Amino acid sequence: MTLIFIYLTILLAIAYSIVIGIYCYWFLQLKNAPLNRLKPPATKFTIIIPSRNEELSIANCLKTIQLQNYPIELFEVIVVNDHSTDKTEKVVLSIKASFPSIKLINLADHINGTINAYKKRAIEIAVAQSKNEWIITTDADCEVLPNWLNNFDQYIQDKQPVLVAAPVIFSLTKSWLGLFQLLDFMSLQGITAAAVAAGYHSMCNGANLAYSKAAFYEVGQFKGIDHLASGDDMLLMYKIKQQFPGRLGFLFSTEMIVTTAPMPSWKFFINQRIRWASKAESYSDKSVFWVLALVYCFNLFLFIGLLVGIFINGFYPVILYILLVKTIVEIFFMIPVARFFGRANILFFFPFMQPFHILYTVIAGWLGKFGSYQWKGRAIK
């Protein structure tokens, strides 16, 4: 039985290493280059920011949008206040005095009773009240760079897509948890970009996502996925991908990186990852599901192996060797990804994060399937 377990773990390690190697190859094919701004700005954007209890961050987010190198008459900002119990609404209204392109919508004025997908409903309501042909979603704790809208505009004019995703990164903090989240999320963003380089859109993030309003309505908005609390980004992307094949893009440029805040505690972090994992079975693209299943099974076997090794002599060396191989393979992938995001200096900590990564992957994956979680003060099943 022990030998069977070891053999299975080795097979999973080989499959996992091949997948990461493929991602590494494709990421290296990407070229980070600012767009040529030869065409005058033409795209009209509506930036939608769903916000719940964001009084400490929403002002900075809006400030970075206000400082865009883009004609003010070509964009508007809609903040949707999702039943905030803090001063979010007051902060937004105070900024609106100097930033008239901001519109505030209170979700409580549009929803009676309890629903599961508040963020999706917030976006649908904001899109219905938007006046422009392109929608951009971001989060209230995000910061955008000055050429953010300019680059979206040039890409849209050049490529004629219906959806454009762009990179997101966590801000760097001095805490162990902050470093862990930054490294973990950076790997996910690297996989997202690598998949696009291979001609395959597998992931995106709603903190930095643009799509045409016409395409949003053409696919029925969030119909069919509106029972899920999460999935306002990836599941919508899959709907658009099915209806508009070949019309999705990824803007791979350091000028497009949106920075967002990491979770402030392990409890918030685990709940966030459970929330992400809970939508896995809803992916219409089952190849993504099988990659996630491989990642989960490999980490599960390593987790079991580390526990069983306590009781079986000679078991640990094999598991630790497999763990070492996993770490080396991942570091080779992480080096170019970290360079793109300007975070190569923190890769020193990467090997020390492995036990925590294995543990949280197993816990979050399991609870995403069988458990419930709390998100922004709400219990989600």
C-alpha positions in Angstrom: 0.0 0.0 0.0 2.8 2.4 0.9 4.6 1.7 -2.5 1.3 2.3 -4.4 0.9 5.6 -2.6 4.5 6.6 -3.5 4.2 5.6 -7.1 0.9 7.6 -7.5 2.6 10.6 -5.9 5.5 10.4 -8.3 3.1 10.1 -11.2 1.2 13.2 -10.1 4.6 15.0 -9.6 5.6 14.2 -13.2 2.3 15.3 -14.6 2.4 18.5 -12.5 6.0 19.3 -13.6 5.0 18.8 -17.2 2.1 21.2 -16.9 4.2 23.9 -15.1 7.0 23.4 -17.7 4.5 24.1 -20.5 3.2 27.2 -18.7 6.8 28.4 -18.3 7.5 27.9 -22.0 4.5 29.9 -23.0 5.1 32.7 -20.5 8.6 33.2 -22.0 7.0 33.8 -25.4 5.3 36.9 -24.2 6.8 40.3 -24.8 6.2 43.2 -22.5 5.8 46.3 -24.7 3.9 49.5 -24.2 1.4 50.1 -27.0 2.0 52.7 -29.7 -0.3 55.6 -29.0 -0.6 56.7 -32.6 -4.4 56.9 -32.7 -6.3 59.6 -30.8 -8.4 58.3 -27.8 -11.7 57.1 -29.1 -13.2 54.5 -26.8 -15.8 55.6 -24.2 -15.5 53.7 -21.0 -17.8 53.1 -17.9 -15.7 52.0 -14.9 -17.7 50.0 -12.5 -16.6 49.6 -8.9 -18.8 47.4 -6.6 -18.0 48.4 -3.0 -18.9 47.1 0.4 -17.4 48.7 3.5 -14.5 50.2 1.7 -14.2 53.6 3.4 -10.4 53.1 3.9 -9.6 52.3 0.3 -12.2 53.7 -2.1 -10.7 57.3 -2.0 -7.3 56.2 -3.2 -8.8 54.0 -5.9 -10.8 56.9 -7.3 -7.8 59.2 -7.1 -5.8 56.9 -9.3 -8.6 56.8 -11.8 -9.0 60.6 -11.6 -5.3 61.0 -12.6 -5.7 59.1 -15.9 -3.9 60.3 -19.0 -7.2 60.1 -20.8 -9.9 62.7 -21.8 -12.3 63.1 -18.9 -15.2 63.3 -21.3 -14.5 59.8 -22.6 -15.1 58.0 -19.3 -17.4 57.8 -16.3 -17.1 56.0 -13.0 -20.0 54.2 -11.3 -19.5 53.1 -7.7 -22.1 50.7 -6.5 -22.5 50.8 -2.7 -23.3 47.3 -1.7 -25.1 47.8 1.7 -22.1 49.3 3.3 -22.3 49.9 7.1 -19.3 52.2 7.2 -18.7 55.6 5.6 -18.2 54.3 2.0 -21.1 56.3 0.7 -20.0 59.5 2.4 -16.5 59.2 1.1 -17.6 58.7 -2.5 -20.0 61.7 -2.3 -17.2 63.9 -0.9 -14.9 62.9 -3.9 -17.7 63.5 -6.4 -17.6 67.2 -5.6 -14.2 67.4 -7.4 -14.7 64.5 -9.7 -18.1 64.9 -11.4 -17.7 61.9 -13.6 -18.5 59.7 -10.6 -22.0 58.3 -10.1 -23.1 56.5 -7.0 -25.7 53.8 -6.9 -27.0 52.3 -3.7 -27.7 48.6 -4.2 -30.2 48.6 -1.4 -32.5 50.7 -3.6 -32.6 47.9 -6.2 -32.7 44.7 -4.2 -35.5 43.4 -1.9 -34.6 40.4 0.2 -31.5 38.2 0.2 -29.6 37.0 -2.9 -26.4 35.0 -3.3 -24.6 37.1 -6.0 -24.6 40.7 -4.8 -21.6 41.7 -6.9 -23.0 40.3 -10.1 -26.3 42.1 -9.5 -24.4 45.3 -8.7 -22.6 45.1 -12.1 -25.8 44.4 -14.0 -27.5 47.4 -12.4 -24.5 49.6 -13.1 -24.2 48.4 -16.7 -27.9 49.2 -17.2 -27.3 52.8 -16.1 -24.0 53.2 -17.9 -23.9 55.6 -20.9 -20.8 54.2 -22.7 -20.1 51.2 -25.0 -17.2 49.6 -23.0 -17.4 48.4 -19.4 -14.3 48.1 -17.1 -14.6 46.5 -13.7 -12.2 47.0 -10.9 -12.3 46.8 -7.1 -12.5 49.5 -4.5 -9.1 48.6 -3.0 -7.3 48.7 -6.3 -4.8 51.3 -7.7 -4.4 51.8 -11.5 -1.6 53.3 -13.4 -1.8 56.6 -15.4 -2.0 55.0 -18.9 -4.5 52.3 -17.9 -7.4 53.7 -19.9 -5.1 54.8 -22.7 -3.7 51.3 -23.2 -7.2 49.7 -23.1 -8.3 52.2 -25.8 -5.3 51.6 -28.1 -5.7 47.8 -27.7 -9.4 47.9 -28.5 -8.8 50.1 -31.5 -6.0 47.9 -32.8 -7.4 44.4 -32.1 -11.2 44.9 -32.1 -11.8 42.4 -29.2 -15.0 42.1 -27.2 -13.2 41.3 -23.9 -9.8 42.3 -22.7 -8.2 41.0 -19.5 -5.1 42.5 -17.9 -2.7 41.7 -15.0 -3.3 42.2 -11.3 -0.9 42.0 -8.4 -1.1 42.2 -4.6 0.7 45.1 -3.0 3.8 44.2 -1.1 3.5 44.1 2.7 6.0 43.3 5.4 4.0 40.4 6.9 4.5 36.7 6.3 0.9 36.4 5.2 1.2 39.3 2.8 4.3 37.8 1.2 2.6 34.4 0.9 -0.4 35.9 -0.8 1.7 38.0 -3.2 3.7 34.9 -4.3 0.7 32.7 -4.6 -1.4 35.2 -6.6 1.6 36.1 -8.8 1.8 32.4 -9.8 -1.9 32.5 -10.8 -1.4 35.6 -12.9 1.6 34.0 -14.5 -0.5 31.0 -15.5 -3.2 33.3 -16.8 -0.7 35.1 -19.1 1.0 31.9 -20.2 -2.3 30.3 -21.2 -3.1 33.4 -23.3 0.3 33.1 -25.0 -0.7 29.5 -26.0 -3.9 30.9 -27.5 -6.1 29.8 -24.6 -8.0 32.1 -22.3 -8.4 30.2 -19.1 -8.5 32.8 -16.3 -9.0 36.5 -15.7 -9.6 38.8 -12.8 -12.5 41.2 -12.3 -10.1 43.8 -10.8 -8.8 44.5 -14.3 -11.3 43.4 -16.9 -12.9 45.2 -19.8 -15.7 44.1 -22.1 -18.1 45.6 -24.6 -21.6 46.3 -23.3 -23.1 44.8 -26.4 -21.3 41.5 -25.8 -22.4 41.5 -22.1 -26.0 41.7 -23.2 -25.5 39.3 -26.1 -24.5 36.5 -23.7 -27.4 37.3 -21.3 -25.4 39.1 -18.7 -24.9 36.7 -15.7 -27.9 34.5 -16.5 -27.1 30.9 -15.7 -24.3 31.8 -13.2 -26.1 34.3 -11.0 -26.7 31.6 -8.3 -23.0 31.7 -7.5 -21.5 34.3 -5.3 -18.2 34.3 -7.3 -17.6 34.2 -11.0 -18.4 37.7 -12.2 -15.1 37.6 -14.1 -14.0 34.0 -15.2 -17.5 32.6 -15.7 -18.6 35.6 -17.6 -15.4 35.3 -19.7 -16.3 31.7 -20.6 -19.8 32.8 -21.7 -18.3 35.5 -23.9 -15.6 33.1 -25.2 -18.3 30.6 -26.4 -20.3 33.2 -28.2 -17.3 35.3 -29.6 -14.5 32.8 -30.3 -11.2 34.6 -31.1 -12.4 37.9 -29.9 -10.8 37.8 -26.4 -7.5 39.5 -25.5 -4.9 39.9 -22.8 -3.0 43.2 -22.4 0.4 42.0 -21.3 2.1 45.2 -20.2 3.6 46.5 -17.0 1.7 49.7 -17.6 -1.5 47.8 -17.2 -0.8 46.2 -13.8 -3.5 46.9 -11.3 -2.4 46.7 -7.7 -4.9 45.4 -5.0 -4.6 44.8 -1.3 -4.0 41.3 0.1 -6.3 39.9 2.7 -5.5 41.2 6.2 -5.7 37.9 8.0 -5.5 34.1 7.5 -9.3 33.9 8.1 -10.0 36.4 5.3 -7.4 34.7 3.0 -8.9 31.2 3.4 -12.4 32.5 2.9 -11.3 34.3 -0.3 -9.7 31.1 -1.7 -12.7 29.0 -0.7 -14.8 31.5 -2.6 -12.6 31.2 -5.7 -12.6 27.4 -5.4 -16.4 27.1 -5.0 -16.9 28.0 -8.7 -14.6 25.3 -10.1 -17.3 22.9 -11.0 -19.1 25.6 -13.0 -16.3 26.0 -15.5 -17.7 25.2 -18.9 -14.1 24.6 -20.1 -13.4 21.2 -18.4 -9.7 21.3 -19.3 -9.3 24.0 -16.7 -11.2 21.9 -14.2 -8.8 18.9 -14.8 -5.7 21.1 -14.4 -7.2 22.3 -11.0 -7.9 18.7 -10.1 -4.3 17.7 -10.9 -3.0 20.6 -8.7 -5.4 19.6 -5.9 -4.6 15.9 -6.0 -0.9 16.4 -6.1 -1.0 18.7 -3.1 -3.4 16.3 -1.3 -1.0 13.4 -1.8 1.9 15.5 -0.5 -0.1 16.6 2.5 -1.0 13.0 3.3 2.6 11.9 2.7 3.9 14.5 5.2 1.5 13.2 7.8 2.0 9.5 7.2 5.8 10.0 7.2 5.6 10.7 10.9 4.6 7.0 11.5 6.5 5.2 8.8 10.3 5.0 8.8 12.0 5.9 5.5 8.9 7.5 4.1 10.0 11.1 4.6 13.0 11.2 2.3 10.9 10.2 -0.7 8.2 12.8 0.0 10.7 15.5 0.7 12.5 14.7 -2.5 9.2 15.1 -4.4 8.6 18.4 -2.5 12.0 19.6 -3.6 11.3 18.8 -7.2 8.0 20.6 -7.0 9.7 23.7 -5.5 12.5 23.8 -8.2 10.0 23.4 -11.0 7.8 26.2 -9.7 10.8 28.5 -9.1 11.9 28.2 -12.7 8.4 29.3 -13.7 8.2 32.1 -11.0 11.5 33.8 -12.0 10.2 35.4 -15.3 6.8 36.0 -13.8 8.3 37.8 -10.8 10.6 39.9 -13.1 7.5 41.0 -15.1 5.8 42.2 -11.9 9.0 43.7 -10.5 9.0 41.3 -7.5 12.1 39.1 -8.2 13.5 40.3 -4.9 11.0 38.2 -2.8 11.6 34.9 -4.5 14.0 34.0 -1.7 11.0 33.4 0.5 9.3 31.1 -2.0 10.7 27.7 -0.8 9.7 28.5 2.8 6.1 29.0 1.7 5.7 25.4 0.4 4.1 23.8 3.5 1.6 26.6 3.8 0.7 26.4 0.1 0.1 22.7 0.3 -2.0 23.1 3.5 -4.2 25.9 2.2 -4.7 24.3 -1.2 -6.1 21.2 0.4 -8.3 23.1 2.9 -9.6 25.7 0.5 -10.3 23.1 -2.3 -12.2 20.8 0.1 -14.3 23.6 1.7 -14.9 25.1 -1.8 -16.7 21.9 -2.7 -18.3 20.8 0.6 -18.2 23.8 2.9 -19.5 27.3 3.3 -17.6 30.5 4.0 -18.0 34.1 5.1 -17.4 37.0 2.6 -17.6 40.6 3.6 -19.9 39.8 6.5 -22.2 37.5 4.6 -22.5 33.7 5.0 -22.3 31.9 1.7 -23.2 28.3 1.1 
